[in-house]
């Protein structure tokens, strides 16, 4: 596994979303409360490409996995 670290800003850029702090905070506020039985990669608000990226990052334990995990906690 690549040991490089990424920030929320970089994760949101990778997902094709605005990456400024205000947008990220608003995104989390708007989408928090994801049911515990819904995986982050299965949330309805993602595009197909975003879902695939998140799923792959977690399945392959990619260098993005820690940030995806952190976002997962914030959204649940």
PQR file with spaces between the fields and no chain letter, atoms N, CA, C, O and H, PARSE charges and radii, in Angstrom:
ATOM       1  N    UNK     1       0.831   -1.178    0.000 -0.4000 1.5000
ATOM       2  CA   UNK     1       0.000    0.000    0.000 -0.0000 2.0000
ATOM       3  C    UNK     1       0.877    1.243    0.000  0.5500 1.7000
ATOM       4  O    UNK     1       1.870    1.307    0.724 -0.5500 1.4000
ATOM       5  N    UNK     2       0.517    2.211   -0.797 -0.4000 1.5000
ATOM       6  CA   UNK     2       1.197    3.491   -0.837 -0.0000 2.0000
ATOM       7  C    UNK     2       0.937    4.200    0.483  0.5500 1.7000
ATOM       8  O    UNK     2      -0.210    4.300    0.920 -0.5500 1.4000
ATOM       9  H    UNK     2      -0.290    2.158   -1.385  0.4000 1.0000
ATOM      10  N    UNK     3       1.974    4.683    1.110 -0.4000 1.5000
ATOM      11  CA   UNK     3       1.821    5.316    2.416 -0.0000 2.0000
ATOM      12  C    UNK     3       1.599    6.823    2.337  0.5500 1.7000
ATOM      13  O    UNK     3       1.580    7.499    3.365 -0.5500 1.4000
ATOM      14  H    UNK     3       2.906    4.601    0.755  0.4000 1.0000
ATOM      15  N    UNK     4       1.431    7.358    1.122 -0.4000 1.5000
ATOM      16  CA   UNK     4       1.188    8.788    1.029 -0.0000 2.0000
ATOM      17  C    UNK     4      -0.159    9.124    1.654  0.5500 1.7000
ATOM      18  O    UNK     4      -1.059    8.286    1.712 -0.5500 1.4000
ATOM      19  H    UNK     4       1.446    6.809    0.287  0.4000 1.0000
ATOM      20  N    UNK     5      -0.280   10.344    2.111 -0.4000 1.5000
ATOM      21  CA   UNK     5      -1.523   10.767    2.743 -0.0000 2.0000
ATOM      22  C    UNK     5      -2.194   11.820    1.881  0.5500 1.7000
ATOM      23  O    UNK     5      -1.536   12.566    1.156 -0.5500 1.4000
ATOM      24  H    UNK     5       0.450   11.025    2.063  0.4000 1.0000
ATOM      25  N    UNK     6      -3.493   11.866    1.972 -0.4000 1.5000
ATOM      26  CA   UNK     6      -4.281   12.828    1.229 -0.0000 2.0000
ATOM      27  C    UNK     6      -5.148   13.611    2.200  0.5500 1.7000
ATOM      28  O    UNK     6      -5.407   13.179    3.324 -0.5500 1.4000
ATOM      29  H    UNK     6      -4.027   11.260    2.561  0.4000 1.0000
ATOM      30  N    UNK     7      -5.584   14.760    1.741 -0.4000 1.5000
ATOM      31  CA   UNK     7      -6.476   15.601    2.540 -0.0000 2.0000
ATOM      32  C    UNK     7      -7.899   15.466    2.014  0.5500 1.7000
ATOM      33  O    UNK     7      -8.132   14.916    0.938 -0.5500 1.4000
ATOM      34  H    UNK     7      -5.374   15.110    0.828  0.4000 1.0000
ATOM      35  N    UNK     8      -8.843   15.980    2.795 -0.4000 1.5000
ATOM      36  CA   UNK     8     -10.228   16.033    2.326 -0.0000 2.0000
ATOM      37  C    UNK     8     -10.299   16.808    1.010  0.5500 1.7000
ATOM      38  O    UNK     8     -10.997   16.408    0.079 -0.5500 1.4000
ATOM      39  H    UNK     8      -8.654   16.427    3.669  0.4000 1.0000
ATOM      40  N    UNK     9      -9.581   17.897    0.948 -0.4000 1.5000
ATOM      41  CA   UNK     9      -9.583   18.722   -0.255 -0.0000 2.0000
ATOM      42  C    UNK     9      -9.167   17.895   -1.474  0.5500 1.7000
ATOM      43  O    UNK     9      -9.806   17.972   -2.524 -0.5500 1.4000
ATOM      44  H    UNK     9      -9.014   18.222    1.705  0.4000 1.0000
ATOM      45  N    UNK    10      -8.121   17.123   -1.339 -0.4000 1.5000
ATOM      46  CA   UNK    10      -7.661   16.269   -2.444 -0.0000 2.0000
ATOM      47  C    UNK    10      -8.676   15.179   -2.764  0.5500 1.7000
ATOM      48  O    UNK    10      -8.878   14.852   -3.933 -0.5500 1.4000
ATOM      49  H    UNK    10      -7.602   17.061   -0.487  0.4000 1.0000
ATOM      50  N    UNK    11      -9.315   14.615   -1.748 -0.4000 1.5000
ATOM      51  CA   UNK    11     -10.329   13.590   -1.982 -0.0000 2.0000
ATOM      52  C    UNK    11     -11.497   14.180   -2.768  0.5500 1.7000
ATOM      53  O    UNK    11     -11.977   13.565   -3.721 -0.5500 1.4000
ATOM      54  H    UNK    11      -9.150   14.881   -0.798  0.4000 1.0000
ATOM      55  N    UNK    12     -11.950   15.353   -2.379 -0.4000 1.5000
ATOM      56  CA   UNK    12     -13.064   15.978   -3.085 -0.0000 2.0000
ATOM      57  C    UNK    12     -12.668   16.335   -4.520  0.5500 1.7000
ATOM      58  O    UNK    12     -13.484   16.224   -5.435 -0.5500 1.4000
ATOM      59  H    UNK    12     -11.560   15.852   -1.605  0.4000 1.0000
ATOM      60  N    UNK    13     -11.429   16.761   -4.714 -0.4000 1.5000
ATOM      61  CA   UNK    13     -10.944   17.001   -6.080 -0.0000 2.0000
ATOM      62  C    UNK    13     -10.994   15.710   -6.888  0.5500 1.7000
ATOM      63  O    UNK    13     -11.443   15.704   -8.034 -0.5500 1.4000
ATOM      64  H    UNK    13     -10.767   16.851   -3.970  0.4000 1.0000
ATOM      65  N    UNK    14     -10.539   14.635   -6.295 -0.4000 1.5000
ATOM      66  CA   UNK    14     -10.531   13.328   -6.962 -0.0000 2.0000
ATOM      67  C    UNK    14     -11.952   12.895   -7.328  0.5500 1.7000
ATOM      68  O    UNK    14     -12.163   12.238   -8.348 -0.5500 1.4000
ATOM      69  H    UNK    14     -10.174   14.639   -5.364  0.4000 1.0000
ATOM      70  N    UNK    15     -12.914   13.262   -6.500 -0.4000 1.5000
ATOM      71  CA   UNK    15     -14.312   12.929   -6.752 -0.0000 2.0000
ATOM      72  C    UNK    15     -14.971   13.901   -7.725  0.5500 1.7000
ATOM      73  O    UNK    15     -16.140   13.734   -8.075 -0.5500 1.4000
ATOM      74  H    UNK    15     -12.743   13.796   -5.672  0.4000 1.0000
ATOM      75  N    UNK    16     -14.221   14.923   -8.167 -0.4000 1.5000
ATOM      76  CA   UNK    16     -14.759   15.893   -9.108 -0.0000 2.0000
ATOM      77  C    UNK    16     -15.689   16.908   -8.477  0.5500 1.7000
ATOM      78  O    UNK    16     -16.561   17.469   -9.140 -0.5500 1.4000
ATOM      79  H    UNK    16     -13.272   15.059   -7.883  0.4000 1.0000
ATOM      80  N    UNK    17     -15.493   17.139   -7.191 -0.4000 1.5000
ATOM      81  CA   UNK    17     -16.332   18.077   -6.440 -0.0000 2.0000
ATOM      82  C    UNK    17     -15.511   19.298   -6.047  0.5500 1.7000
ATOM      83  O    UNK    17     -14.283   19.227   -6.010 -0.5500 1.4000
ATOM      84  H    UNK    17     -14.784   16.683   -6.652  0.4000 1.0000
ATOM      85  N    UNK    18     -16.171   20.421   -5.753 -0.4000 1.5000
ATOM      86  CA   UNK    18     -15.431   21.566   -5.214 -0.0000 2.0000
ATOM      87  C    UNK    18     -14.662   21.129   -3.965  0.5500 1.7000
ATOM      88  O    UNK    18     -15.126   20.287   -3.196 -0.5500 1.4000
ATOM      89  H    UNK    18     -17.169   20.479   -5.783  0.4000 1.0000
ATOM      90  N    UNK    19     -13.498   21.710   -3.782 -0.4000 1.5000
ATOM      91  CA   UNK    19     -12.639   21.212   -2.705 -0.0000 2.0000
ATOM      92  C    UNK    19     -12.310   22.257   -1.649  0.5500 1.7000
ATOM      93  O    UNK    19     -11.399   22.070   -0.842 -0.5500 1.4000
ATOM      94  H    UNK    19     -13.121   22.394   -4.406  0.4000 1.0000
ATOM      95  N    UNK    20     -13.056   23.358   -1.658 -0.4000 1.5000
ATOM      96  CA   UNK    20     -12.796   24.356   -0.622 -0.0000 2.0000
ATOM      97  C    UNK    20     -13.454   23.922    0.685  0.5500 1.7000
ATOM      98  O    UNK    20     -14.413   23.150    0.693 -0.5500 1.4000
ATOM      99  H    UNK    20     -13.796   23.510   -2.313  0.4000 1.0000
ATOM     100  N    UNK    21     -12.927   24.426    1.763 -0.4000 1.5000
ATOM     101  CA   UNK    21     -13.366   24.022    3.107 -0.0000 2.0000
ATOM     102  C    UNK    21     -14.869   24.230    3.316  0.5500 1.7000
ATOM     103  O    UNK    21     -15.545   23.369    3.880 -0.5500 1.4000
ATOM     104  H    UNK    21     -12.148   25.053    1.756  0.4000 1.0000
ATOM     105  N    UNK    22     -15.387   25.375    2.860 -0.4000 1.5000
ATOM     106  CA   UNK    22     -16.814   25.672    3.053 -0.0000 2.0000
ATOM     107  C    UNK    22     -17.687   24.640    2.344  0.5500 1.7000
ATOM     108  O    UNK    22     -18.685   24.186    2.903 -0.5500 1.4000
ATOM     109  H    UNK    22     -14.838   26.074    2.402  0.4000 1.0000
ATOM     110  N    UNK    23     -17.319   24.266    1.120 -0.4000 1.5000
ATOM     111  CA   UNK    23     -18.110   23.271    0.382 -0.0000 2.0000
ATOM     112  C    UNK    23     -18.063   21.926    1.094  0.5500 1.7000
ATOM     113  O    UNK    23     -19.093   21.272    1.256 -0.5500 1.4000
ATOM     114  H    UNK    23     -16.508   24.634    0.666  0.4000 1.0000
ATOM     115  N    UNK    24     -16.884   21.514    1.516 -0.4000 1.5000
ATOM     116  CA   UNK    24     -16.734   20.215    2.178 -0.0000 2.0000
ATOM     117  C    UNK    24     -17.569   20.172    3.456  0.5500 1.7000
ATOM     118  O    UNK    24     -18.261   19.187    3.711 -0.5500 1.4000
ATOM     119  H    UNK    24     -16.047   22.045    1.384  0.4000 1.0000
ATOM     120  N    UNK    25     -17.508   21.228    4.254 -0.4000 1.5000
ATOM     121  CA   UNK    25     -18.301   21.276    5.483 -0.0000 2.0000
ATOM     122  C    UNK    25     -19.796   21.212    5.166  0.5500 1.7000
ATOM     123  O    UNK    25     -20.540   20.493    5.833 -0.5500 1.4000
ATOM     124  H    UNK    25     -16.946   22.029    4.046  0.4000 1.0000
ATOM     125  N    UNK    26     -20.235   21.957    4.157 -0.4000 1.5000
ATOM     126  CA   UNK    26     -21.646   21.950    3.784 -0.0000 2.0000
ATOM     127  C    UNK    26     -22.072   20.583    3.251  0.5500 1.7000
ATOM     128  O    UNK    26     -23.171   20.117    3.550 -0.5500 1.4000
ATOM     129  H    UNK    26     -19.631   22.541    3.616  0.4000 1.0000
ATOM     130  N    UNK    27     -21.213   19.943    2.467 -0.4000 1.5000
ATOM     131  CA   UNK    27     -21.494   18.614    1.929 -0.0000 2.0000
ATOM     132  C    UNK    27     -21.734   17.624    3.067  0.5500 1.7000
ATOM     133  O    UNK    27     -22.689   16.847    3.034 -0.5500 1.4000
ATOM     134  H    UNK    27     -20.320   20.321    2.224  0.4000 1.0000
ATOM     135  N    UNK    28     -20.870   17.656    4.061 -0.4000 1.5000
ATOM     136  CA   UNK    28     -20.999   16.740    5.199 -0.0000 2.0000
ATOM     137  C    UNK    28     -22.282   17.031    5.975  0.5500 1.7000
ATOM     138  O    UNK    28     -22.986   16.105    6.377 -0.5500 1.4000
ATOM     139  H    UNK    28     -20.095   18.287    4.088  0.4000 1.0000
ATOM     140  N    UNK    29     -22.583   18.297    6.183 -0.4000 1.5000
ATOM     141  CA   UNK    29     -23.813   18.657    6.891 -0.0000 2.0000
ATOM     142  C    UNK    29     -25.036   18.146    6.124  0.5500 1.7000
ATOM     143  O    UNK    29     -25.951   17.571    6.714 -0.5500 1.4000
ATOM     144  H    UNK    29     -22.010   19.048    5.856  0.4000 1.0000
ATOM     145  N    UNK    30     -25.043   18.360    4.819 -0.4000 1.5000
ATOM     146  CA   UNK    30     -26.194   17.970    3.992 -0.0000 2.0000
ATOM     147  C    UNK    30     -26.374   16.463    3.875  0.5500 1.7000
ATOM     148  O    UNK    30     -27.497   15.987    3.709 -0.5500 1.4000
ATOM     149  H    UNK    30     -24.299   18.827    4.340  0.4000 1.0000
ATOM     150  N    UNK    31     -25.281   15.706    3.959 -0.4000 1.5000
ATOM     151  CA   UNK    31     -25.370   14.271    3.701 -0.0000 2.0000
ATOM     152  C    UNK    31     -25.168   13.399    4.938  0.5500 1.7000
ATOM     153  O    UNK    31     -25.226   12.173    4.837 -0.5500 1.4000
ATOM     154  H    UNK    31     -24.369   16.093    4.094  0.4000 1.0000
ATOM     155  N    UNK    32     -24.935   14.000    6.092 -0.4000 1.5000
ATOM     156  CA   UNK    32     -24.736   13.181    7.282 -0.0000 2.0000
ATOM     157  C    UNK    32     -26.043   12.493    7.658  0.5500 1.7000
ATOM     158  O    UNK    32     -27.128   12.915    7.259 -0.5500 1.4000
ATOM     159  H    UNK    32     -24.888   14.996    6.174  0.4000 1.0000
ATOM     160  N    UNK    33     -25.912   11.450    8.418 -0.4000 1.5000
ATOM     161  CA   UNK    33     -27.088   10.675    8.791 -0.0000 2.0000
ATOM     162  C    UNK    33     -27.303    9.496    7.857  0.5500 1.7000
ATOM     163  O    UNK    33     -28.392    8.925    7.809 -0.5500 1.4000
ATOM     164  H    UNK    33     -25.030   11.107    8.743  0.4000 1.0000
ATOM     165  N    UNK    34     -26.267    9.134    7.118 -0.4000 1.5000
ATOM     166  CA   UNK    34     -26.342    7.969    6.236 -0.0000 2.0000
ATOM     167  C    UNK    34     -26.645    6.744    7.089  0.5500 1.7000
ATOM     168  O    UNK    34     -25.952    6.499    8.076 -0.5500 1.4000
ATOM     169  H    UNK    34     -25.382    9.599    7.158  0.4000 1.0000
ATOM     170  N    UNK    35     -27.667    5.971    6.728 -0.4000 1.5000
ATOM     171  CA   UNK    35     -28.008    4.791    7.537 -0.0000 2.0000
ATOM     172  C    UNK    35     -26.806    3.848    7.682  0.5500 1.7000
ATOM     173  O    UNK    35     -26.019    3.683    6.750 -0.5500 1.4000
ATOM     174  H    UNK    35     -28.230    6.171    5.926  0.4000 1.0000
ATOM     175  N    UNK    36     -26.679    3.238    8.854 -0.4000 1.5000
ATOM     176  CA   UNK    36     -25.532    2.367    9.135 -0.0000 2.0000
ATOM     177  C    UNK    36     -25.421    1.191    8.165  0.5500 1.7000
ATOM     178  O    UNK    36     -24.322    0.690    7.926 -0.5500 1.4000
ATOM     179  H    UNK    36     -27.318    3.372    9.611  0.4000 1.0000
ATOM     180  N    UNK    37     -26.540    0.750    7.610 -0.4000 1.5000
ATOM     181  CA   UNK    37     -26.491   -0.389    6.703 -0.0000 2.0000
ATOM     182  C    UNK    37     -26.184    0.002    5.255  0.5500 1.7000
ATOM     183  O    UNK    37     -26.172   -0.858    4.374 -0.5500 1.4000
ATOM     184  H    UNK    37     -27.433    1.158    7.804  0.4000 1.0000
ATOM     185  N    UNK    38     -25.935    1.294    5.001 -0.4000 1.5000
ATOM     186  CA   UNK    38     -25.588    1.761    3.659 -0.0000 2.0000
ATOM     187  C    UNK    38     -24.100    2.072    3.614  0.5500 1.7000
ATOM     188  O    UNK    38     -23.611    2.934    4.344 -0.5500 1.4000
ATOM     189  H    UNK    38     -25.945    1.993    5.716  0.4000 1.0000
ATOM     190  N    UNK    39     -23.390    1.363    2.750 -0.4000 1.5000
ATOM     191  CA   UNK    39     -21.959    1.627    2.581 -0.0000 2.0000
ATOM     192  C    UNK    39     -21.778    2.985    1.934  0.5500 1.7000
ATOM     193  O    UNK    39     -22.626    3.433    1.162 -0.5500 1.4000
ATOM     194  H    UNK    39     -23.787    0.663    2.157  0.4000 1.0000
ATOM     195  N    UNK    40     -20.674    3.637    2.248 -0.4000 1.5000
ATOM     196  CA   UNK    40     -20.425    4.963    1.682 -0.0000 2.0000
ATOM     197  C    UNK    40     -20.469    4.924    0.159  0.5500 1.7000
ATOM     198  O    UNK    40     -20.965    5.859   -0.471 -0.5500 1.4000
ATOM     199  H    UNK    40     -19.985    3.273    2.875  0.4000 1.0000
ATOM     200  N    UNK    41     -19.962    3.869   -0.428 -0.4000 1.5000
ATOM     201  CA   UNK    41     -19.929    3.767   -1.891 -0.0000 2.0000
ATOM     202  C    UNK    41     -21.303    3.485   -2.491  0.5500 1.7000
ATOM     203  O    UNK    41     -21.461    3.520   -3.711 -0.5500 1.4000
ATOM     204  H    UNK    41     -19.558    3.110    0.083  0.4000 1.0000
ATOM     205  N    UNK    42     -22.289    3.210   -1.659 -0.4000 1.5000
ATOM     206  CA   UNK    42     -23.642    2.917   -2.151 -0.0000 2.0000
ATOM     207  C    UNK    42     -24.614    4.064   -1.891  0.5500 1.7000
ATOM     208  O    UNK    42     -25.801    3.945   -2.195 -0.5500 1.4000
ATOM     209  H    UNK    42     -22.161    3.181   -0.668  0.4000 1.0000
ATOM     210  N    UNK    43     -24.132    5.165   -1.337 -0.4000 1.5000
ATOM     211  CA   UNK    43     -25.012    6.297   -1.052 -0.0000 2.0000
ATOM     212  C    UNK    43     -25.575    6.859   -2.356  0.5500 1.7000
ATOM     213  O    UNK    43     -24.884    6.926   -3.372 -0.5500 1.4000
ATOM     214  H    UNK    43     -23.168    5.262   -1.090  0.4000 1.0000
ATOM     215  N    UNK    44     -26.835    7.258   -2.302 -0.4000 1.5000
ATOM     216  CA   UNK    44     -27.559    7.708   -3.496 -0.0000 2.0000
ATOM     217  C    UNK    44     -27.022    9.008   -4.083  0.5500 1.7000
ATOM     218  O    UNK    44     -27.261    9.288   -5.257 -0.5500 1.4000
ATOM     219  H    UNK    44     -27.396    7.204   -1.476  0.4000 1.0000
ATOM     220  N    UNK    45     -26.310    9.804   -3.305 -0.4000 1.5000
ATOM     221  CA   UNK    45     -25.878   11.114   -3.792 -0.0000 2.0000
ATOM     222  C    UNK    45     -24.620   11.088   -4.656  0.5500 1.7000
ATOM     223  O    UNK    45     -24.245   12.118   -5.216 -0.5500 1.4000
ATOM     224  H    UNK    45     -26.116    9.576   -2.351  0.4000 1.0000
ATOM     225  N    UNK    46     -23.958    9.931   -4.779 -0.4000 1.5000
ATOM     226  CA   UNK    46     -22.772    9.822   -5.632 -0.0000 2.0000
ATOM     227  C    UNK    46     -23.154    9.524   -7.072  0.5500 1.7000
ATOM     228  O    UNK    46     -24.204    8.942   -7.345 -0.5500 1.4000
ATOM     229  H    UNK    46     -24.263    9.094   -4.324  0.4000 1.0000
ATOM     230  N    UNK    47     -22.286    9.931   -7.989 -0.4000 1.5000
ATOM     231  CA   UNK    47     -22.427    9.505   -9.381 -0.0000 2.0000
ATOM     232  C    UNK    47     -21.861    8.096   -9.480  0.5500 1.7000
ATOM     233  O    UNK    47     -21.208    7.621   -8.551 -0.5500 1.4000
ATOM     234  H    UNK    47     -21.433   10.404   -7.767  0.4000 1.0000
ATOM     235  N    UNK    48     -22.105    7.431  -10.592 -0.4000 1.5000
ATOM     236  CA   UNK    48     -21.550    6.087  -10.771 -0.0000 2.0000
ATOM     237  C    UNK    48     -20.023    6.092  -10.675  0.5500 1.7000
ATOM     238  O    UNK    48     -19.439    5.201  -10.057 -0.5500 1.4000
ATOM     239  H    UNK    48     -22.636    7.817  -11.347  0.4000 1.0000
ATOM     240  N    UNK    49     -19.387    7.071  -11.271 -0.4000 1.5000
ATOM     241  CA   UNK    49     -17.929    7.160  -11.226 -0.0000 2.0000
ATOM     242  C    UNK    49     -17.405    7.376   -9.815  0.5500 1.7000
ATOM     243  O    UNK    49     -16.396    6.788   -9.425 -0.5500 1.4000
ATOM     244  H    UNK    49     -19.861    7.795  -11.773  0.4000 1.0000
ATOM     245  N    UNK    50     -18.085    8.214   -9.057 -0.4000 1.5000
ATOM     246  CA   UNK    50     -17.686    8.458   -7.672 -0.0000 2.0000
ATOM     247  C    UNK    50     -17.864    7.195   -6.844  0.5500 1.7000
ATOM     248  O    UNK    50     -17.008    6.856   -6.027 -0.5500 1.4000
ATOM     249  H    UNK    50     -18.904    8.691   -9.374  0.4000 1.0000
ATOM     250  N    UNK    51     -18.975    6.501   -7.053 -0.4000 1.5000
ATOM     251  CA   UNK    51     -19.205    5.237   -6.325 -0.0000 2.0000
ATOM     252  C    UNK    51     -18.087    4.241   -6.607  0.5500 1.7000
ATOM     253  O    UNK    51     -17.566    3.601   -5.693 -0.5500 1.4000
ATOM     254  H    UNK    51     -19.671    6.777   -7.716  0.4000 1.0000
ATOM     255  N    UNK    52     -17.727    4.118   -7.872 -0.4000 1.5000
ATOM     256  CA   UNK    52     -16.683    3.166   -8.263 -0.0000 2.0000
ATOM     257  C    UNK    52     -15.347    3.539   -7.627  0.5500 1.7000
ATOM     258  O    UNK    52     -14.626    2.669   -7.140 -0.5500 1.4000
ATOM     259  H    UNK    52     -18.150    4.637   -8.614  0.4000 1.0000
ATOM     260  N    UNK    53     -15.017    4.818   -7.630 -0.4000 1.5000
ATOM     261  CA   UNK    53     -13.771    5.267   -7.022 -0.0000 2.0000
ATOM     262  C    UNK    53     -13.728    4.922   -5.536  0.5500 1.7000
ATOM     263  O    UNK    53     -12.738    4.379   -5.046 -0.5500 1.4000
ATOM     264  H    UNK    53     -15.602    5.526   -8.026  0.4000 1.0000
ATOM     265  N    UNK    54     -14.808    5.241   -4.823 -0.4000 1.5000
ATOM     266  CA   UNK    54     -14.853    4.969   -3.382 -0.0000 2.0000
ATOM     267  C    UNK    54     -14.768    3.480   -3.092  0.5500 1.7000
ATOM     268  O    UNK    54     -14.038    3.056   -2.196 -0.5500 1.4000
ATOM     269  H    UNK    54     -15.612    5.683   -5.221  0.4000 1.0000
ATOM     270  N    UNK    55     -15.508    2.695   -3.844 -0.4000 1.5000
ATOM     271  CA   UNK    55     -15.503    1.242   -3.649 -0.0000 2.0000
ATOM     272  C    UNK    55     -14.111    0.670   -3.897  0.5500 1.7000
ATOM     273  O    UNK    55     -13.612   -0.137   -3.113 -0.5500 1.4000
ATOM     274  H    UNK    55     -16.101    3.039   -4.572  0.4000 1.0000
ATOM     275  N    UNK    56     -13.498    1.092   -4.985 -0.4000 1.5000
ATOM     276  CA   UNK    56     -12.166    0.588   -5.340 -0.0000 2.0000
ATOM     277  C    UNK    56     -11.126    1.019   -4.295  0.5500 1.7000
ATOM     278  O    UNK    56     -10.256    0.234   -3.919 -0.5500 1.4000
ATOM     279  H    UNK    56     -13.904    1.748   -5.622  0.4000 1.0000
ATOM     280  N    UNK    57     -11.223    2.254   -3.836 -0.4000 1.5000
ATOM     281  CA   UNK    57     -10.264    2.747   -2.835 -0.0000 2.0000
ATOM     282  C    UNK    57     -10.293    1.883   -1.583  0.5500 1.7000
ATOM     283  O    UNK    57      -9.248    1.577   -1.008 -0.5500 1.4000
ATOM     284  H    UNK    57     -11.930    2.892   -4.142  0.4000 1.0000
ATOM     285  N    UNK    58     -11.492    1.492   -1.163 -0.4000 1.5000
ATOM     286  CA   UNK    58     -11.622    0.683    0.048 -0.0000 2.0000
ATOM     287  C    UNK    58     -11.254   -0.778   -0.197  0.5500 1.7000
ATOM     288  O    UNK    58     -10.557   -1.389    0.613 -0.5500 1.4000
ATOM     289  H    UNK    58     -12.341    1.741   -1.630  0.4000 1.0000
ATOM     290  N    UNK    59     -11.719   -1.334   -1.305 -0.4000 1.5000
ATOM     291  CA   UNK    59     -11.434   -2.747   -1.596 -0.0000 2.0000
ATOM     292  C    UNK    59      -9.947   -3.018   -1.774  0.5500 1.7000
ATOM     293  O    UNK    59      -9.434   -4.054   -1.350 -0.5500 1.4000
ATOM     294  H    UNK    59     -12.286   -0.838   -1.963  0.4000 1.0000
ATOM     295  N    UNK    60      -9.265   -2.075   -2.407 -0.4000 1.5000
ATOM     296  CA   UNK    60      -7.833   -2.256   -2.675 -0.0000 2.0000
ATOM     297  C    UNK    60      -6.960   -1.682   -1.572  0.5500 1.7000
ATOM     298  O    UNK    60      -5.734   -1.707   -1.676 -0.5500 1.4000
ATOM     299  H    UNK    60      -9.681   -1.234   -2.752  0.4000 1.0000
ATOM     300  N    UNK    61      -7.583   -1.162   -0.510 -0.4000 1.5000
ATOM     301  CA   UNK    61      -6.855   -0.507    0.576 -0.0000 2.0000
ATOM     302  C    UNK    61      -5.848    0.485    0.005  0.5500 1.7000
ATOM     303  O    UNK    61      -4.689    0.540    0.415 -0.5500 1.4000
ATOM     304  H    UNK    61      -8.580   -1.142   -0.425  0.4000 1.0000
ATOM     305  N    UNK    62      -6.336    1.265   -0.956 -0.4000 1.5000
ATOM     306  CA   UNK    62      -5.500    2.245   -1.644 -0.0000 2.0000
ATOM     307  C    UNK    62      -5.091    3.372   -0.701  0.5500 1.7000
ATOM     308  O    UNK    62      -5.584    3.465    0.423 -0.5500 1.4000
ATOM     309  H    UNK    62      -7.278    1.220   -1.289  0.4000 1.0000
ATOM     310  N    UNK    63      -4.188    4.224   -1.170 -0.4000 1.5000
ATOM     311  CA   UNK    63      -3.744    5.333   -0.328 -0.0000 2.0000
ATOM     312  C    UNK    63      -4.871    6.317   -0.023  0.5500 1.7000
ATOM     313  O    UNK    63      -4.747    7.146    0.878 -0.5500 1.4000
ATOM     314  H    UNK    63      -3.788    4.148   -2.084  0.4000 1.0000
ATOM     315  N    UNK    64      -5.971    6.226   -0.773 -0.4000 1.5000
ATOM     316  CA   UNK    64      -7.146    7.054   -0.498 -0.0000 2.0000
ATOM     317  C    UNK    64      -8.003    6.480    0.636  0.5500 1.7000
ATOM     318  O    UNK    64      -8.836    7.196    1.192 -0.5500 1.4000
ATOM     319  H    UNK    64      -6.072    5.552   -1.505  0.4000 1.0000
ATOM     320  N    UNK    65      -7.823    5.237    0.980 -0.4000 1.5000
ATOM     321  CA   UNK    65      -8.686    4.555    1.942 -0.0000 2.0000
ATOM     322  C    UNK    65      -8.814    5.285    3.284  0.5500 1.7000
ATOM     323  O    UNK    65      -9.929    5.365    3.800 -0.5500 1.4000
ATOM     324  H    UNK    65      -7.146    4.655    0.528  0.4000 1.0000
ATOM     325  N    UNK    66      -7.760    5.813    3.871 -0.4000 1.5000
ATOM     326  CA   UNK    66      -7.936    6.503    5.160 -0.0000 2.0000
ATOM     327  C    UNK    66      -8.872    7.711    5.073  0.5500 1.7000
ATOM     328  O    UNK    66      -9.667    7.949    5.983 -0.5500 1.4000
ATOM     329  H    UNK    66      -6.854    5.748    3.451  0.4000 1.0000
ATOM     330  N    UNK    67      -8.779    8.470    3.981 -0.4000 1.5000
ATOM     331  CA   UNK    67      -9.664    9.628    3.828 -0.0000 2.0000
ATOM     332  C    UNK    67     -11.098    9.193    3.541  0.5500 1.7000
ATOM     333  O    UNK    67     -12.044    9.815    4.024 -0.5500 1.4000
ATOM     334  H    UNK    67      -8.133    8.277    3.242  0.4000 1.0000
ATOM     335  N    UNK    68     -11.262    8.134    2.763 -0.4000 1.5000
ATOM     336  CA   UNK    68     -12.596    7.604    2.501 -0.0000 2.0000
ATOM     337  C    UNK    68     -13.201    7.091    3.802  0.5500 1.7000
ATOM     338  O    UNK    68     -14.380    7.315    4.074 -0.5500 1.4000
ATOM     339  H    UNK    68     -10.494    7.628    2.371  0.4000 1.0000
ATOM     340  N    UNK    69     -12.395    6.405    4.602 -0.4000 1.5000
ATOM     341  CA   UNK    69     -12.864    5.925    5.912 -0.0000 2.0000
ATOM     342  C    UNK    69     -13.298    7.092    6.806  0.5500 1.7000
ATOM     343  O    UNK    69     -14.328    7.020    7.477 -0.5500 1.4000
ATOM     344  H    UNK    69     -11.437    6.223    4.381  0.4000 1.0000
ATOM     345  N    UNK    70     -12.515    8.149    6.807 -0.4000 1.5000
ATOM     346  CA   UNK    70     -12.838    9.306    7.639 -0.0000 2.0000
ATOM     347  C    UNK    70     -14.142    9.951    7.161  0.5500 1.7000
ATOM     348  O    UNK    70     -14.990   10.315    7.976 -0.5500 1.4000
ATOM     349  H    UNK    70     -11.678    8.208    6.262  0.4000 1.0000
ATOM     350  N    UNK    71     -14.302   10.092    5.841 -0.4000 1.5000
ATOM     351  CA   UNK    71     -15.541   10.642    5.308 -0.0000 2.0000
ATOM     352  C    UNK    71     -16.718    9.735    5.645  0.5500 1.7000
ATOM     353  O    UNK    71     -17.808   10.213    5.959 -0.5500 1.4000
ATOM     354  H    UNK    71     -13.613    9.796    5.179  0.4000 1.0000
ATOM     355  N    UNK    72     -16.496    8.444    5.580 -0.4000 1.5000
ATOM     356  CA   UNK    72     -17.522    7.464    5.933 -0.0000 2.0000
ATOM     357  C    UNK    72     -18.014    7.686    7.360  0.5500 1.7000
ATOM     358  O    UNK    72     -19.220    7.689    7.606 -0.5500 1.4000
ATOM     359  H    UNK    72     -15.611    8.056    5.325  0.4000 1.0000
ATOM     360  N    UNK    73     -17.104    7.868    8.286 -0.4000 1.5000
ATOM     361  CA   UNK    73     -17.473    8.106    9.686 -0.0000 2.0000
ATOM     362  C    UNK    73     -18.274    9.396    9.797  0.5500 1.7000
ATOM     363  O    UNK    73     -19.294    9.436   10.485 -0.5500 1.4000
ATOM     364  H    UNK    73     -16.124    7.866    8.086  0.4000 1.0000
ATOM     365  N    UNK    74     -17.819   10.452    9.125 -0.4000 1.5000
ATOM     366  CA   UNK    74     -18.517   11.749    9.210 -0.0000 2.0000
ATOM     367  C    UNK    74     -19.932   11.669    8.635  0.5500 1.7000
ATOM     368  O    UNK    74     -20.839   12.338    9.129 -0.5500 1.4000
ATOM     369  H    UNK    74     -16.991   10.420    8.566  0.4000 1.0000
ATOM     370  N    UNK    75     -20.125   10.847    7.587 -0.4000 1.5000
ATOM     371  CA   UNK    75     -21.428   10.779    6.945 -0.0000 2.0000
ATOM     372  C    UNK    75     -22.391    9.845    7.678  0.5500 1.7000
ATOM     373  O    UNK    75     -23.607    9.985    7.546 -0.5500 1.4000
ATOM     374  H    UNK    75     -19.388   10.304    7.186  0.4000 1.0000
ATOM     375  N    UNK    76     -21.865    8.908    8.439 -0.4000 1.5000
ATOM     376  CA   UNK    76     -22.738    8.002    9.186 -0.0000 2.0000
ATOM     377  C    UNK    76     -23.014    8.611   10.541  0.5500 1.7000
ATOM     378  O    UNK    76     -23.732    8.022   11.349 -0.5500 1.4000
ATOM     379  H    UNK    76     -20.877    8.795    8.546  0.4000 1.0000
